[in-house]
Amino acid sequence: MLPMNDTNKIRPEKETGKSEKIFQAVCFSLDGIEYGIDVNRVTEIIRPVEIMDASGSPSFIQGTINYHEQEVLLMDLRKRLGLKNMEAGENIRIVVAEYEGKMIGLTVDAVTAVIRMDEAQIAQSFDINIPSGEAILKAVYRDDDKQIPIMDCACIFDF
């Protein structure tokens, strides 16, 4: 577990020497598709931990985890997006994210990278076929050979 502190915290880049604006995202995979989430929303990336019951929660909530002595809901992003279940693997990670003072753990197949994206390459309109997942996407980053859907934290936290 690597806590984000002053020495290893990822800092967003507001602008480069050029006139382009840069957006940074933590990228992760789900069912072979790479997604991104705003790096400013990510508190920490951790290995799977013990999950406690969260009775009465939606089906995509796996339970709660103890995160630095705080009870945090754990969301299965595969279920939230309507994807098929996958066997637990050694690359599975929990992306701990924060939005408007709330924290949530997001279970992903693997964390793949932290990338810098030119905002000019981020489209607000997109056509991606993800079962019941379009509602939590806010944009798509397009590069020469890559297309990375960017998750909308407001929608992830709204359930």
TORMI-361452 format. One record per residue: residue number from 1; x, y, z of N, C-alpha, C in turn; residue in three letters. Coordinates in nm, 4 decimals. Layout:
BEGIN
+-----+----------+----------+----------+----------+----------+----------+----------+----------+----------+-----+
!   k !    neast !   nnorth !      nup !   caeast !  canorth !     caup !    ceast !   cnorth !      cup !   r !
+-----+----------+----------+----------+----------+----------+----------+----------+----------+----------+-----+
! NUM !        X !        Y !        Z !        X !        Y !        Z !        X !        Y !        Z ! ALA !
...
+-----+----------+----------+----------+----------+----------+----------+----------+----------+----------+-----+
//
This chain:
BEGIN
+-----+----------+----------+----------+----------+----------+----------+----------+----------+----------+-----+
!   k !    neast !   nnorth !      nup !   caeast !  canorth !     caup !    ceast !   cnorth !      cup !   r !
+-----+----------+----------+----------+----------+----------+----------+----------+----------+----------+-----+
!   1 !   0.0846 !  -0.1160 !   0.0000 !   0.0000 !   0.0000 !   0.0000 !   0.0899 !   0.1231 !   0.0000 ! MET !
!   2 !   0.0693 !   0.2140 !  -0.0955 !   0.1487 !   0.3355 !  -0.1025 !   0.0616 !   0.4550 !  -0.0680 ! LEU !
!   3 !   0.0779 !   0.5122 !   0.0511 !  -0.0021 !   0.6291 !   0.0838 !   0.0439 !   0.7482 !   0.0004 ! PRO !
!   4 !  -0.0510 !   0.8320 !  -0.0362 !  -0.0162 !   0.9529 !  -0.1101 !   0.0304 !   1.0555 !  -0.0078 ! MET !
!   5 !   0.1574 !   1.0952 !  -0.0164 !   0.2082 !   1.1980 !   0.0724 !   0.2827 !   1.3005 !  -0.0120 ! ASN !
!   6 !   0.3496 !   1.3960 !   0.0520 !   0.4145 !   1.5026 !  -0.0234 !   0.5198 !   1.4530 !  -0.1211 ! ASP !
!   7 !   0.5823 !   1.3392 !  -0.0927 !   0.6887 !   1.2921 !  -0.1802 !   0.6398 !   1.2101 !  -0.2976 ! THR !
!   8 !   0.5225 !   1.1444 !  -0.2860 !   0.4781 !   1.0619 !  -0.3979 !   0.3383 !   1.0971 !  -0.4473 ! ASN !
!   9 !   0.2826 !   1.2079 !  -0.4000 !   0.1490 !   1.2488 !  -0.4461 !   0.1601 !   1.2984 !  -0.5899 ! LYS !
!  10 !   0.0643 !   1.2591 !  -0.6696 !   0.0635 !   1.3006 !  -0.8087 !  -0.0001 !   1.4379 !  -0.8142 ! ILE !
!  11 !   0.0715 !   1.5320 !  -0.8685 !   0.0199 !   1.6682 !  -0.8740 !  -0.0297 !   1.6980 !  -1.0150 ! ARG !
!  12 !  -0.1492 !   1.7585 !  -1.0252 !  -0.2013 !   1.7898 !  -1.1575 !  -0.1218 !   1.9018 !  -1.2226 ! PRO !
!  13 !  -0.1172 !   1.8999 !  -1.3533 !  -0.0512 !   2.0053 !  -1.4265 !  -0.1591 !   2.0982 !  -1.4781 ! GLU !
!  14 !  -0.1531 !   2.2239 !  -1.4433 !  -0.2548 !   2.3189 !  -1.4870 !  -0.2319 !   2.3556 !  -1.6334 ! LYS !
!  15 !  -0.1112 !   2.3959 !  -1.6659 !  -0.0810 !   2.4290 !  -1.8043 !   0.0660 !   2.4013 !  -1.8297 ! GLU !
!  16 !   0.0981 !   2.3695 !  -1.9532 !   0.2364 !   2.3491 !  -1.9906 !   0.2903 !   2.4816 !  -2.0427 ! THR !
!  17 !   0.4128 !   2.4836 !  -2.0912 !   0.4700 !   2.6034 !  -2.1504 !   0.3942 !   2.6450 !  -2.2753 ! GLY !
!  18 !   0.3271 !   2.5513 !  -2.3377 !   0.2460 !   2.5806 !  -2.4556 !   0.1084 !   2.6272 !  -2.4085 ! LYS !
!  19 !   0.0194 !   2.6528 !  -2.5011 !  -0.1131 !   2.7003 !  -2.4628 !  -0.2118 !   2.5852 !  -2.4414 ! SER !
!  20 !  -0.1644 !   2.4598 !  -2.4380 !  -0.2546 !   2.3469 !  -2.4182 !  -0.2772 !   2.3219 !  -2.2698 ! GLU !
!  21 !  -0.3966 !   2.2761 !  -2.2369 !  -0.4272 !   2.2402 !  -2.0984 !  -0.4121 !   2.0896 !  -2.0855 ! LYS !
!  22 !  -0.3609 !   2.0478 !  -1.9707 !  -0.3341 !   1.9059 !  -1.9464 !  -0.4275 !   1.8546 !  -1.8370 ! ILE !
!  23 !  -0.4819 !   1.7359 !  -1.8612 !  -0.5657 !   1.6652 !  -1.7645 !  -0.4925 !   1.5355 !  -1.7332 ! PHE !
!  24 !  -0.4816 !   1.5006 !  -1.6061 !  -0.4172 !   1.3747 !  -1.5694 !  -0.5218 !   1.2776 !  -1.5172 ! GLN !
!  25 !  -0.5053 !   1.1516 !  -1.5567 !  -0.6002 !   1.0482 !  -1.5151 !  -0.5271 !   0.9241 !  -1.4683 ! ALA !
!  26 !  -0.5840 !   0.8612 !  -1.3660 !  -0.5410 !   0.7277 !  -1.3269 !  -0.6193 !   0.6342 !  -1.4177 ! VAL !
!  27 !  -0.5483 !   0.5493 !  -1.4914 !  -0.6140 !   0.4577 !  -1.5843 !  -0.6165 !   0.3171 !  -1.5256 ! CYS !
!  28 !  -0.7254 !   0.2479 !  -1.5537 !  -0.7433 !   0.1121 !  -1.5037 !  -0.8215 !   0.0328 !  -1.6062 ! PHE !
!  29 !  -0.8128 !  -0.0997 !  -1.5961 !  -0.8851 !  -0.1833 !  -1.6918 !  -1.0011 !  -0.2551 !  -1.6242 ! SER !
!  30 !  -1.1051 !  -0.2737 !  -1.7044 !  -1.2225 !  -0.3521 !  -1.6675 !  -1.2638 !  -0.4281 !  -1.7920 ! LEU !
!  31 !  -1.2624 !  -0.5588 !  -1.7861 !  -1.3053 !  -0.6422 !  -1.8982 !  -1.2311 !  -0.6072 !  -2.0273 ! ASP !
!  32 !  -1.1020 !  -0.5789 !  -2.0151 !  -1.0189 !  -0.5518 !  -2.1316 !  -1.0283 !  -0.4101 !  -2.1867 ! GLY !
!  33 !  -1.1100 !  -0.3239 !  -2.1256 !  -1.1216 !  -0.1848 !  -2.1699 !  -1.0515 !  -0.0967 !  -2.0677 ! ILE !
!  34 !  -0.9741 !  -0.0004 !  -2.1172 !  -0.9047 !   0.0919 !  -2.0286 !  -0.9929 !   0.2144 !  -2.0049 ! GLU !
!  35 !  -1.0084 !   0.2521 !  -1.8773 !  -1.0863 !   0.3678 !  -1.8361 !  -0.9950 !   0.4635 !  -1.7613 ! TYR !
!  36 !  -1.0422 !   0.5856 !  -1.7395 !  -0.9663 !   0.6823 !  -1.6623 !  -1.0553 !   0.7511 !  -1.5609 ! GLY !
!  37 !  -0.9921 !   0.8011 !  -1.4556 !  -1.0600 !   0.8815 !  -1.3541 !  -0.9652 !   0.9945 !  -1.3169 ! ILE !
!  38 !  -1.0192 !   1.1113 !  -1.2920 !  -0.9401 !   1.2300 !  -1.2594 !  -0.8434 !   1.1997 !  -1.1448 ! ASP !
!  39 !  -0.7155 !   1.2227 !  -1.1685 !  -0.6136 !   1.1930 !  -1.0677 !  -0.6361 !   1.2724 !  -0.9393 ! VAL !
!  40 !  -0.7001 !   1.3889 !  -0.9511 !  -0.7263 !   1.4706 !  -0.8322 !  -0.8290 !   1.4074 !  -0.7393 ! ASN !
!  41 !  -0.9048 !   1.3105 !  -0.7876 !  -1.0056 !   1.2425 !  -0.7067 !  -0.9501 !   1.1175 !  -0.6388 ! ARG !
!  42 !  -0.8336 !   1.0709 !  -0.6814 !  -0.7763 !   0.9466 !  -0.6290 !  -0.6909 !   0.9767 !  -0.5065 ! VAL !
!  43 !  -0.7262 !   0.9104 !  -0.3969 !  -0.6533 !   0.9257 !  -0.2718 !  -0.5389 !   0.8251 !  -0.2630 ! THR !
!  44 !  -0.5696 !   0.7011 !  -0.3036 !  -0.4702 !   0.5944 !  -0.2909 !  -0.5153 !   0.4746 !  -0.3737 ! GLU !
!  45 !  -0.4211 !   0.3929 !  -0.4123 !  -0.4487 !   0.2662 !  -0.4807 !  -0.3957 !   0.1571 !  -0.3894 ! ILE !
!  46 !  -0.4856 !   0.0639 !  -0.3520 !  -0.4467 !  -0.0392 !  -0.2561 !  -0.4805 !  -0.1776 !  -0.3098 ! ILE !
!  47 !  -0.4170 !  -0.2766 !  -0.2509 !  -0.4499 !  -0.4162 !  -0.2815 !  -0.5806 !  -0.4517 !  -0.2107 ! ARG !
!  48 !  -0.6482 !  -0.5568 !  -0.2572 !  -0.7728 !  -0.5971 !  -0.1903 !  -0.7510 !  -0.6237 !  -0.0414 ! PRO !
!  49 !  -0.8505 !  -0.5866 !   0.0363 !  -0.8481 !  -0.6043 !   0.1817 !  -0.9769 !  -0.6742 !   0.2235 ! VAL !
!  50 !  -0.9884 !  -0.7040 !   0.3516 !  -1.1088 !  -0.7694 !   0.4034 !  -1.2304 !  -0.6802 !   0.3802 ! GLU !
!  51 !  -1.3390 !  -0.7424 !   0.3321 !  -1.4630 !  -0.6697 !   0.3030 !  -1.5663 !  -0.7073 !   0.4091 ! ILE !
!  52 !  -1.6278 !  -0.6046 !   0.4668 !  -1.7336 !  -0.6251 !   0.5655 !  -1.8690 !  -0.6045 !   0.4988 ! MET !
!  53 !  -1.9717 !  -0.6627 !   0.5536 !  -2.1061 !  -0.6571 !   0.4976 !  -2.1628 !  -0.5150 !   0.4995 ! ASP !
!  54 !  -2.2385 !  -0.4827 !   0.3948 !  -2.3106 !  -0.3549 !   0.3871 !  -2.4537 !  -0.3861 !   0.3458 ! ALA !
!  55 !  -2.5266 !  -0.4492 !   0.4344 !  -2.6644 !  -0.4912 !   0.4059 !  -2.7494 !  -0.3745 !   0.3592 ! SER !
!  56 !  -2.8375 !  -0.4044 !   0.2641 !  -2.9294 !  -0.3035 !   0.2143 !  -2.8719 !  -0.2123 !   0.1086 ! GLY !
!  57 !  -2.7492 !  -0.2358 !   0.0673 !  -2.6858 !  -0.1529 !  -0.0353 !  -2.7210 !  -0.2047 !  -0.1741 ! SER !
!  58 !  -2.7049 !  -0.1219 !  -0.2770 !  -2.7279 !  -0.1685 !  -0.4140 !  -2.6384 !  -0.2881 !  -0.4468 ! PRO !
!  59 !  -2.6764 !  -0.3654 !  -0.5481 !  -2.6046 !  -0.4891 !  -0.5815 !  -2.4585 !  -0.4662 !  -0.6216 ! SER !
!  60 !  -2.4257 !  -0.3478 !  -0.6698 !  -2.2873 !  -0.3210 !  -0.7111 !  -2.1979 !  -0.2776 !  -0.5950 ! PHE !
!  61 !  -2.2534 !  -0.2681 !  -0.4742 !  -2.1725 !  -0.2390 !  -0.3555 !  -2.1328 !  -0.3728 !  -0.2940 ! ILE !
!  62 !  -2.0015 !  -0.3984 !  -0.2884 !  -1.9503 !  -0.5250 !  -0.2368 !  -1.9557 !  -0.5313 !  -0.0848 ! GLN !
!  63 !  -1.9531 !  -0.4160 !  -0.0214 !  -1.9496 !  -0.4078 !   0.1235 !  -1.8742 !  -0.2829 !   0.1637 ! GLY !
!  64 !  -1.8118 !  -0.2886 !   0.2807 !  -1.7296 !  -0.1764 !   0.3259 !  -1.5897 !  -0.2276 !   0.3579 ! THR !
!  65 !  -1.4956 !  -0.1360 !   0.3533 !  -1.3584 !  -0.1677 !   0.3926 !  -1.3150 !  -0.0687 !   0.5003 ! ILE !
!  66 !  -1.2168 !  -0.1102 !   0.5789 !  -1.1578 !  -0.0222 !   0.6777 !  -1.0408 !   0.0479 !   0.6094 ! ASN !
!  67 !  -1.0601 !   0.1760 !   0.5837 !  -0.9557 !   0.2551 !   0.5174 !  -0.9059 !   0.3604 !   0.6167 ! TYR !
!  68 !  -0.7884 !   0.3382 !   0.6716 !  -0.7303 !   0.4284 !   0.7715 !  -0.8306 !   0.4571 !   0.8834 ! HIS !
!  69 !  -0.8888 !   0.3487 !   0.9357 !  -0.9844 !   0.3532 !   1.0462 !  -1.1127 !   0.4271 !   1.0109 ! GLU !
!  70 !  -1.1439 !   0.4347 !   0.8839 !  -1.2691 !   0.4932 !   0.8369 !  -1.3420 !   0.3878 !   0.7541 ! GLN !
!  71 !  -1.4722 !   0.3722 !   0.7765 !  -1.5511 !   0.2766 !   0.7001 !  -1.5850 !   0.3386 !   0.5642 ! GLU !
!  72 !  -1.5431 !   0.2703 !   0.4573 !  -1.5608 !   0.3212 !   0.3214 !  -1.6334 !   0.2162 !   0.2385 ! VAL !
!  73 !  -1.7368 !   0.2588 !   0.1642 !  -1.8074 !   0.1664 !   0.0756 !  -1.7147 !   0.1193 !  -0.0347 ! LEU !
!  74 !  -1.7324 !  -0.0056 !  -0.0759 !  -1.6533 !  -0.0641 !  -0.1841 !  -1.7463 !  -0.0982 !  -0.3001 ! LEU !
!  75 !  -1.7241 !  -0.0345 !  -0.4144 !  -1.8077 !  -0.0537 !  -0.5320 !  -1.7377 !  -0.1428 !  -0.6338 ! MET !
!  76 !  -1.8106 !  -0.2421 !  -0.6832 !  -1.7620 !  -0.3277 !  -0.7908 !  -1.7957 !  -0.2569 !  -0.9223 ! ASP !
!  77 !  -1.6960 !  -0.1942 !  -0.9850 !  -1.7226 !  -0.1194 !  -1.1083 !  -1.7701 !  -0.2092 !  -1.2218 ! LEU !
!  78 !  -1.7295 !  -0.3358 !  -1.2208 !  -1.7791 !  -0.4288 !  -1.3242 !  -1.9316 !  -0.4374 !  -1.3162 ! ARG !
!  79 !  -1.9842 !  -0.4586 !  -1.1950 !  -2.1293 !  -0.4677 !  -1.1782 !  -2.1959 !  -0.3344 !  -1.2093 ! LYS !
!  80 !  -2.1343 !  -0.2246 !  -1.1673 !  -2.1919 !  -0.0908 !  -1.1911 !  -2.2059 !  -0.0639 !  -1.3403 ! ARG !
!  81 !  -2.1130 !  -0.1189 !  -1.4193 !  -2.1151 !  -0.0996 !  -1.5648 !  -2.1913 !  -0.2098 !  -1.6382 ! LEU !
!  82 !  -2.2404 !  -0.3080 !  -1.5645 !  -2.3144 !  -0.4166 !  -1.6280 !  -2.2258 !  -0.5177 !  -1.6983 ! GLY !
!  83 !  -2.1014 !  -0.5292 !  -1.6557 !  -2.0076 !  -0.6243 !  -1.7149 !  -2.0152 !  -0.7576 !  -1.6413 ! LEU !
!  84 !  -1.9647 !  -0.8631 !  -1.7059 !  -1.9663 !  -0.9958 !  -1.6431 !  -1.8677 !  -1.0015 !  -1.5277 ! LYS !
!  85 !  -1.8940 !  -1.0894 !  -1.4325 !  -1.8045 !  -1.1095 !  -1.3185 !  -1.6741 !  -1.1715 !  -1.3651 ! ASN !
!  86 !  -1.5705 !  -1.1505 !  -1.2878 !  -1.4402 !  -1.2067 !  -1.3205 !  -1.3826 !  -1.2707 !  -1.1952 ! MET !
!  87 !  -1.3080 !  -1.3770 !  -1.2155 !  -1.2403 !  -1.4408 !  -1.1024 !  -1.1374 !  -1.3429 !  -1.0449 ! GLU !
!  88 !  -1.1199 !  -1.3499 !  -0.9148 !  -1.0209 !  -1.2643 !  -0.8499 !  -0.8826 !  -1.2963 !  -0.9044 ! ALA !
!  89 !  -0.8092 !  -1.1941 !  -0.9374 !  -0.6747 !  -1.2111 !  -0.9904 !  -0.5743 !  -1.1314 !  -0.9096 ! GLY !
!  90 !  -0.4484 !  -1.1542 !  -0.9380 !  -0.3433 !  -1.0880 !  -0.8598 !  -0.3298 !  -0.9395 !  -0.8924 ! GLU !
!  91 !  -0.3868 !  -0.8945 !  -1.0045 !  -0.3751 !  -0.7534 !  -1.0421 !  -0.4901 !  -0.6666 !  -0.9931 ! ASN !
!  92 !  -0.5927 !  -0.7277 !  -0.9334 !  -0.7081 !  -0.6509 !  -0.8866 !  -0.6616 !  -0.5489 !  -0.7829 ! ILE !
!  93 !  -0.7155 !  -0.4279 !  -0.7977 !  -0.6809 !  -0.3199 !  -0.7058 !  -0.8072 !  -0.2461 !  -0.6641 ! ARG !
!  94 !  -0.7948 !  -0.1722 !  -0.5558 !  -0.9004 !  -0.0836 !  -0.5096 !  -0.8485 !   0.0585 !  -0.5264 ! ILE !
!  95 !  -0.9210 !   0.1361 !  -0.6065 !  -0.8881 !   0.2769 !  -0.6248 !  -0.9748 !   0.3529 !  -0.5251 ! VAL !
!  96 !  -0.9119 !   0.4116 !  -0.4250 !  -0.9854 !   0.4882 !  -0.3250 !  -0.9988 !   0.6298 !  -0.3791 ! VAL !
!  97 !  -1.1245 !   0.6723 !  -0.3969 !  -1.1516 !   0.8032 !  -0.4561 !  -1.2348 !   0.8880 !  -0.3613 ! ALA !
!  98 !  -1.2256 !   1.0194 !  -0.3803 !  -1.2984 !   1.1142 !  -0.2966 !  -1.3695 !   1.2131 !  -0.3870 ! GLU !
!  99 !  -1.4934 !   1.2456 !  -0.3484 !  -1.5695 !   1.3457 !  -0.4217 !  -1.6617 !   1.4173 !  -0.3235 ! TYR !
! 100 !  -1.6499 !   1.5483 !  -0.3171 !  -1.7309 !   1.6313 !  -0.2283 !  -1.7355 !   1.5778 !  -0.0854 ! GLU !
! 101 !  -1.6198 !   1.5413 !  -0.0341 !  -1.6083 !   1.4974 !   0.1041 !  -1.6443 !   1.3518 !   0.1303 ! GLY !
! 102 !  -1.6915 !   1.2794 !   0.0277 !  -1.7251 !   1.1377 !   0.0435 !  -1.6138 !   1.0531 !  -0.0173 ! LYS !
! 103 !  -1.5883 !   0.9381 !   0.0445 !  -1.4879 !   0.8461 !  -0.0087 !  -1.5547 !   0.7163 !  -0.0489 ! MET !
! 104 !  -1.4980 !   0.6519 !  -0.1516 !  -1.5471 !   0.5220 !  -0.1958 !  -1.4291 !   0.4446 !  -0.2530 ! ILE !
! 105 !  -1.4321 !   0.3135 !  -0.2345 !  -1.3324 !   0.2264 !  -0.2962 !  -1.3918 !   0.1698 !  -0.4241 ! GLY !
! 106 !  -1.3162 !   0.1713 !  -0.5318 !  -1.3607 !   0.1206 !  -0.6613 !  -1.2768 !  -0.0008 !  -0.6970 ! LEU !
! 107 !  -1.3393 !  -0.1187 !  -0.7065 !  -1.2666 !  -0.2394 !  -0.7419 !  -1.2483 !  -0.2449 !  -0.8926 ! THR !
! 108 !  -1.1225 !  -0.2568 !  -0.9363 !  -1.0892 !  -0.2622 !  -1.0789 !  -1.0025 !  -0.3846 !  -1.1069 ! VAL !
! 109 !  -0.9999 !  -0.4281 !  -1.2342 !  -0.9204 !  -0.5458 !  -1.2718 !  -0.7710 !  -0.5210 !  -1.2538 ! ASP !
! 110 !  -0.7263 !  -0.4007 !  -1.2885 !  -0.5850 !  -0.3644 !  -1.2756 !  -0.5718 !  -0.2145 !  -1.2954 ! ALA !
! 111 !  -0.4757 !  -0.1539 !  -1.2295 !  -0.4411 !  -0.0143 !  -1.2560 !  -0.3300 !  -0.0195 !  -1.3595 ! VAL !
! 112 !  -0.3474 !   0.0551 !  -1.4682 !  -0.2545 !   0.0433 !  -1.5803 !  -0.1538 !   0.1568 !  -1.5910 ! THR !
! 113 !  -0.1939 !   0.2791 !  -1.5565 !  -0.1025 !   0.3920 !  -1.5733 !  -0.1635 !   0.5192 !  -1.5169 ! ALA !
! 114 !  -0.0801 !   0.6192 !  -1.5041 !  -0.1256 !   0.7564 !  -1.4833 !  -0.0792 !   0.8290 !  -1.6091 ! VAL !
! 115 !  -0.1755 !   0.8877 !  -1.6810 !  -0.1362 !   0.9521 !  -1.8065 !  -0.1791 !   1.0979 !  -1.8105 ! ILE !
! 116 !  -0.1036 !   1.1730 !  -1.8871 !  -0.1338 !   1.3135 !  -1.9134 !  -0.2077 !   1.3207 !  -2.0458 ! ARG !
! 117 !  -0.3182 !   1.3917 !  -2.0457 !  -0.4003 !   1.4032 !  -2.1655 !  -0.4145 !   1.5500 !  -2.2027 ! MET !
! 118 !  -0.3954 !   1.5796 !  -2.3287 !  -0.4210 !   1.7136 !  -2.3788 !  -0.5727 !   1.7301 !  -2.3819 ! ASP !
! 119 !  -0.6249 !   1.8323 !  -2.3142 !  -0.7697 !   1.8500 !  -2.3073 !  -0.8337 !   1.8655 !  -2.4448 ! GLU !
! 120 !  -0.7566 !   1.9062 !  -2.5440 !  -0.8099 !   1.9189 !  -2.6801 !  -0.8465 !   1.7822 !  -2.7379 ! ALA !
! 121 !  -0.7904 !   1.6747 !  -2.6804 !  -0.8184 !   1.5396 !  -2.7283 !  -0.9269 !   1.4699 !  -2.6458 ! GLN !
! 122 !  -0.9942 !   1.5449 !  -2.5605 !  -1.1011 !   1.4888 !  -2.4781 !  -1.2348 !   1.5363 !  -2.5334 ! ILE !
! 123 !  -1.3163 !   1.4409 !  -2.5769 !  -1.4471 !   1.4717 !  -2.6360 !  -1.5575 !   1.4527 !  -2.5330 ! ALA !
! 124 !  -1.6470 !   1.5501 !  -2.5249 !  -1.7596 !   1.5403 !  -2.4324 !  -1.8716 !   1.4538 !  -2.4894 ! GLN !
! 125 !  -1.8752 !   1.4400 !  -2.6213 !  -1.9754 !   1.3523 !  -2.6822 !  -1.9036 !   1.2289 !  -2.7350 ! SER !
! 126 !  -1.9669 !   1.1139 !  -2.7204 !  -1.9008 !   0.9896 !  -2.7564 !  -2.0042 !   0.8829 !  -2.7845 ! PHE !
! 127 !  -1.9597 !   0.7792 !  -2.8509 !  -2.0466 !   0.6658 !  -2.8822 !  -1.9719 !   0.5392 !  -2.8431 ! ASP !
! 128 !  -1.9972 !   0.4948 !  -2.7199 !  -1.9311 !   0.3762 !  -2.6679 !  -2.0392 !   0.2798 !  -2.6217 ! ILE !
! 129 !  -2.0238 !   0.1548 !  -2.6561 !  -2.1232 !   0.0550 !  -2.6194 !  -2.0810 !  -0.0171 !  -2.4921 ! ASN !
! 130 !  -2.1287 !   0.0345 !  -2.3790 !  -2.1012 !  -0.0262 !  -2.2489 !  -2.2364 !  -0.0479 !  -2.1827 ! ILE !
! 131 !  -2.2740 !  -0.1723 !  -2.1545 !  -2.4056 !  -0.1969 !  -2.0935 !  -2.4231 !  -0.1159 !  -1.9651 ! PRO !
! 132 !  -2.5236 !  -0.0325 !  -1.9625 !  -2.5624 !   0.0511 !  -1.8474 !  -2.4476 !   0.1342 !  -1.7907 ! SER !
! 133 !  -2.3416 !   0.1535 !  -1.8657 !  -2.2281 !   0.2286 !  -1.8135 !  -2.2164 !   0.3701 !  -1.8639 ! GLY !
! 134 !  -2.2863 !   0.4027 !  -1.9729 !  -2.2742 !   0.5359 !  -2.0301 !  -2.3082 !   0.6439 !  -1.9286 ! GLU !
! 135 !  -2.3977 !   0.6135 !  -1.8354 !  -2.4430 !   0.7127 !  -1.7387 !  -2.3314 !   0.7612 !  -1.6468 ! ALA !
! 136 !  -2.2270 !   0.6832 !  -1.6258 !  -2.1199 !   0.7287 !  -1.5362 !  -1.9953 !   0.7729 !  -1.6120 ! ILE !
! 137 !  -2.0067 !   0.7892 !  -1.7429 !  -1.8958 !   0.8412 !  -1.8224 !  -1.9219 !   0.9883 !  -1.8532 ! LEU !
! 138 !  -1.8157 !   1.0696 !  -1.8503 !  -1.8359 !   1.2106 !  -1.8816 !  -1.7654 !   1.2525 !  -2.0089 ! LYS !
! 139 !  -1.6678 !   1.1780 !  -2.0528 !  -1.5931 !   1.2168 !  -2.1721 !  -1.5107 !   1.0981 !  -2.2202 ! ALA !
! 140 !  -1.4471 !   1.1152 !  -2.3364 !  -1.3578 !   1.0134 !  -2.3903 !  -1.2320 !   1.0824 !  -2.4410 ! VAL !
! 141 !  -1.1183 !   1.0296 !  -2.4003 !  -0.9891 !   1.0760 !  -2.4495 !  -0.9570 !   0.9962 !  -2.5742 ! TYR !
! 142 !  -0.9234 !   1.0663 !  -2.6818 !  -0.8883 !   0.9990 !  -2.8070 !  -0.7483 !   1.0409 !  -2.8486 ! ARG !
! 143 !  -0.6658 !   0.9404 !  -2.8713 !  -0.5308 !   0.9606 !  -2.9223 !  -0.5222 !   0.8800 !  -3.0506 ! ASP !
! 144 !  -0.4073 !   0.8776 !  -3.1150 !  -0.3925 !   0.8083 !  -3.2433 !  -0.4538 !   0.6690 !  -3.2441 ! ASP !
! 145 !  -0.4157 !   0.5857 !  -3.1496 !  -0.4636 !   0.4475 !  -3.1488 !  -0.5372 !   0.4098 !  -3.0203 ! ASP !
! 146 !  -0.5742 !   0.5103 !  -2.9405 !  -0.6335 !   0.4854 !  -2.8096 !  -0.7637 !   0.5608 !  -2.7926 ! LYS !
! 147 !  -0.8542 !   0.4998 !  -2.7182 !  -0.9780 !   0.5647 !  -2.6782 !  -1.0019 !   0.5261 !  -2.5333 ! GLN !
! 148 !  -0.9990 !   0.6239 !  -2.4429 !  -1.0130 !   0.5958 !  -2.3002 !  -1.1344 !   0.6700 !  -2.2453 ! ILE !
! 149 !  -1.2405 !   0.5967 !  -2.2079 !  -1.3553 !   0.6615 !  -2.1446 !  -1.3147 !   0.7179 !  -2.0079 ! PRO !
! 150 !  -1.3579 !   0.8394 !  -1.9786 !  -1.3281 !   0.9048 !  -1.8513 !  -1.4538 !   0.9004 !  -1.7651 ! ILE !
! 151 !  -1.4397 !   0.8473 !  -1.6435 !  -1.5529 !   0.8342 !  -1.5527 !  -1.5875 !   0.9688 !  -1.4887 ! MET !
! 152 !  -1.7163 !   0.9892 !  -1.4673 !  -1.7683 !   1.1086 !  -1.4024 !  -1.7867 !   1.0784 !  -1.2540 ! ASP !
! 153 !  -1.7036 !   1.1378 !  -1.1705 !  -1.7090 !   1.1096 !  -1.0267 !  -1.8443 !   1.1446 !  -0.9663 ! CYS !
! 154 !  -1.9069 !   1.2504 !  -1.0132 !  -2.0379 !   1.2881 !  -0.9596 !  -2.1379 !   1.1752 !  -0.9793 ! ALA !
! 155 !  -2.1332 !   1.1085 !  -1.0956 !  -2.2267 !   0.9993 !  -1.1232 !  -2.1884 !   0.8707 !  -1.0507 ! CYS !
! 156 !  -2.0592 !   0.8455 !  -1.0347 !  -2.0156 !   0.7271 !  -0.9610 !  -2.0673 !   0.7339 !  -0.8168 ! ILE !
! 157 !  -2.0597 !   0.8516 !  -0.7575 !  -2.0976 !   0.8683 !  -0.6176 !  -2.2475 !   0.8856 !  -0.5986 ! PHE !
! 158 !  -2.3230 !   0.8997 !  -0.7072 !  -2.4677 !   0.9226 !  -0.6989 !  -2.5444 !   0.7928 !  -0.7141 ! ASP !
! 159 !  -2.5796 !   0.7292 !  -0.6037 !  -2.6596 !   0.6064 !  -0.6067 !  -2.7441 !   0.5970 !  -0.4823 ! PHE !
+-----+----------+----------+----------+----------+----------+----------+----------+----------+----------+-----+
//
